[in-house]
Amino acid sequence: MPLIQCDLEVGLTNDEKRDLVHRIMKATHETIGSAYEHINVVLREHPPSNLGEAGEVERRLISSCRCR
């Protein structure tokens, strides 16, 4: 039973989070063959003040990369 944990910045809509979970589950199913009912995904959201990237605190990770 795969358990995938995804840490991300607060800011995605519920629809975006549902889509993200679906895509993670699909990729897991296609990659390692796990049945969908055995795949667990946990999204953990963090405020910008809890994030740092490239030496900068509170860097807006989501707004700087809206990849689709």
Residue frames as qw, qx, qy, qz and C-alpha x, y, z in Angstrom:
[[0.000, 0.887, 0.462, 0.000, 0.00, 0.00, 0.00],
 [0.440, 0.307, -0.014, 0.844, 1.80, 3.11, -1.18],
 [0.226, -0.858, -0.353, 0.297, 1.57, 6.19, 1.02],
 [0.457, 0.419, 0.136, 0.772, 2.54, 9.35, -0.83],
 [0.262, -0.779, -0.324, 0.468, 3.02, 12.53, 1.22],
 [0.411, 0.546, 0.249, 0.686, 3.12, 15.82, -0.62],
 [0.291, -0.620, -0.283, 0.672, 4.19, 19.02, 1.15],
 [0.296, 0.518, 0.398, 0.697, 3.03, 22.20, -0.54],
 [0.041, -0.021, -0.207, 0.977, 2.38, 25.84, 0.06],
 [0.237, 0.574, 0.656, -0.428, -1.13, 26.89, 1.08],
 [0.165, 0.475, -0.202, -0.840, -3.01, 28.29, -1.87],
 [0.118, -0.046, -0.859, -0.496, -4.42, 25.55, -4.06],
 [0.626, -0.108, -0.008, -0.772, -8.19, 25.38, -4.43],
 [0.698, -0.091, 0.652, -0.281, -10.04, 22.23, -3.42],
 [0.838, 0.516, 0.070, -0.166, -10.50, 21.39, -7.11],
 [0.386, 0.740, -0.544, 0.090, -6.74, 21.78, -7.71],
 [0.339, -0.449, 0.778, -0.279, -6.00, 19.55, -4.71],
 [0.838, 0.167, 0.443, -0.272, -8.42, 16.89, -5.97],
 [0.728, 0.659, -0.182, -0.060, -6.77, 17.01, -9.38],
 [0.085, 0.701, -0.685, 0.182, -3.31, 16.75, -7.81],
 [0.593, -0.234, 0.717, -0.284, -4.33, 13.71, -5.74],
 [0.864, 0.393, 0.234, -0.211, -5.87, 12.08, -8.82],
 [0.564, 0.736, -0.375, 0.026, -2.72, 12.66, -10.88],
 [0.163, -0.584, 0.761, -0.233, -0.47, 11.32, -8.12],
 [0.742, -0.022, 0.608, -0.280, -2.65, 8.22, -7.80],
 [0.816, 0.559, 0.024, -0.147, -2.68, 7.70, -11.58],
 [0.336, 0.746, -0.566, 0.097, 1.10, 8.08, -11.83],
 [0.392, -0.420, 0.772, -0.273, 1.59, 5.63, -8.95],
 [0.836, 0.208, 0.431, -0.268, -0.80, 3.12, -10.50],
 [0.736, 0.662, -0.130, -0.056, 0.86, 3.36, -13.92],
 [0.175, 0.750, -0.615, 0.170, 4.40, 3.25, -12.52],
 [0.091, -0.338, 0.895, -0.277, 4.27, 0.47, -9.95],
 [0.426, -0.131, -0.811, -0.379, 0.91, -1.16, -10.70],
 [0.042, 0.159, 0.757, -0.632, -0.77, -0.60, -7.34],
 [0.069, -0.615, -0.742, -0.259, -4.53, -0.81, -7.37],
 [0.064, -0.586, -0.047, -0.807, -6.18, 2.58, -6.85],
 [0.673, -0.633, -0.209, -0.319, -7.90, 1.37, -3.69],
 [0.842, -0.306, -0.185, 0.403, -4.49, 0.64, -2.15],
 [0.441, 0.352, -0.043, 0.824, -2.93, 4.05, -2.90],
 [0.326, -0.821, -0.389, 0.262, -3.02, 6.67, -0.14],
 [0.386, 0.482, 0.028, 0.786, -2.12, 10.32, -0.71],
 [0.372, -0.752, -0.376, 0.394, -1.67, 12.92, 2.03],
 [0.309, 0.683, 0.061, 0.659, -1.36, 16.61, 1.18],
 [0.497, -0.596, -0.333, 0.536, 0.28, 18.74, 3.87],
 [0.244, 0.825, 0.185, 0.475, -0.09, 22.48, 3.39],
 [0.561, -0.374, -0.228, 0.703, 2.29, 25.05, 4.85],
 [0.090, 0.971, 0.154, -0.161, 2.06, 28.85, 5.07],
 [0.580, 0.713, -0.169, 0.355, 4.77, 30.78, 3.20],
 [0.246, -0.825, 0.403, -0.309, 6.36, 31.76, 6.52],
 [0.820, -0.337, 0.461, -0.039, 7.25, 28.08, 7.07],
 [0.868, 0.384, 0.220, 0.227, 9.00, 27.71, 3.70],
 [0.159, -0.808, 0.369, 0.432, 12.38, 28.64, 2.34],
 [0.851, 0.386, 0.279, 0.221, 14.01, 28.15, -1.03],
 [0.615, 0.517, 0.003, 0.596, 17.38, 29.16, -2.42],
 [0.410, -0.038, -0.358, 0.838, 18.25, 31.00, 0.79],
 [0.233, -0.271, -0.064, -0.932, 15.04, 33.02, 0.87],
 [0.079, 0.285, 0.842, -0.452, 12.35, 32.72, 3.54],
 [0.380, 0.586, 0.458, -0.550, 8.67, 33.11, 2.60],
 [0.057, 0.275, -0.627, -0.727, 9.38, 32.62, -1.08],
 [0.703, 0.289, 0.224, -0.610, 6.10, 32.14, -2.97],
 [0.332, -0.188, 0.882, 0.275, 6.62, 28.66, -4.39],
 [0.449, 0.511, 0.733, -0.023, 3.18, 28.19, -5.97],
 [0.296, 0.889, 0.154, -0.313, 2.90, 31.64, -7.52],
 [0.055, -0.717, 0.544, 0.433, 6.35, 31.39, -9.04],
 [0.054, 0.210, -0.906, -0.363, 5.61, 28.12, -10.86],
 [0.681, 0.244, 0.379, -0.577, 2.06, 27.40, -12.02],
 [0.077, 0.305, -0.853, -0.416, 2.98, 24.40, -14.19],
 [0.758, 0.214, 0.379, -0.486, 0.28, 22.38, -15.92]]
